Amino acid sequence: MADEARSESCPASENMPDLVIVTGMSGAGRTEAMHVFEDLGYFCVDNLPASLIANVVSLNRGTGSEEGARKLALVCDARNGSFFGSLLDVLDELDDDGVDFRMVFLDADDPKLVSRYKSSRRRHPLCEDGTTIAQGIQRERSLLGAVRERADLVINTTDMLPQKLRATLRAAFSQGNERRGLSVTVYSFGFKHGAPVDADLVMDVRFLPNPYYDPELRPLTGLDAPVRDFVMLRDETIEFKKRWHALLDVVMPRYVSEGKQQLAIGVGCTGGQHRSVALAESTGDYLKSKGYRVSVAHRDLGKAERAKTEREALAGEAPDAHVS
């Protein structure tokens, strides 16, 4: 999208465990749960045999990266077959090793699980010998009984829409950082280069006075202090920012509560060089101050900079044109 972007990473909360083990009944929402942990910054592995959990934890600890070991979310369930039986022993080993972990067990009532499998037309993992879905569910319940008792958090998804499950997990694990589960990109653009096609919100700031008509400001961008001051210190902009921030204060929490995971906000002016750049930067700073995870980018700024370089090159060649 942009020639240059600056992002704010999503550091996990100190209250979030280093390891989350997701297990439970097939069809109860494990895939949706993993999407939530991905958004919270966890490195996720699906369908991992229980016997390999300690290996993955050890490997992660020894990454040696500058940022340190990543937080892990691992799905371990009945699909592992005979490998699943060692999960309880693995949990004891994790406790003995002092690993900071929590286990989430996702469940649902049998009729709902049968209904979900019928609607998805997928085979239940424990129906390999031709048994019915209901019989496969009963086998799975027998296999998972002791694991359910060991779980730190049991969530029954019978009457839950995916949005509700996402909200429940974020509330349990993000510890007040729910807003950081929403990845926000604020980018500037120029309408003359085409309207954005991927923005959820578009703000047109062409109504503001244009620095382009000041010869001293024309070659600069909204990242330069003279242009930034020209745009941001005007009465029109100050009044606009009040209303713009008020609108963001209304819509952003609703995006979070609805479980939206990625949001793009486009701020546009004529060429994408002056006003939109300054306002995109300001918008990004405001959202960061409110606790959102924000990246700021400038879609068309590179076009303006290349045009400037070409003008300077032509100006440098101009004297030669007059040599006879």
Beta strands, then each sheet from edge to edge (+ up, - down):
strand 1: 5-7
strand 2: 19-24
strand 3: 43-45
strand 4: 72-75
strand 5: 101-107
strand 6: 153-156
strand 7: 183-190
strand 8: 201-204
strand 9: 262-269
strand 10: 293-298
sheet 1: 1+ 10- 7- 9- 8-
sheet 2: 3+ 4+ 2+ 5+ 6+
end
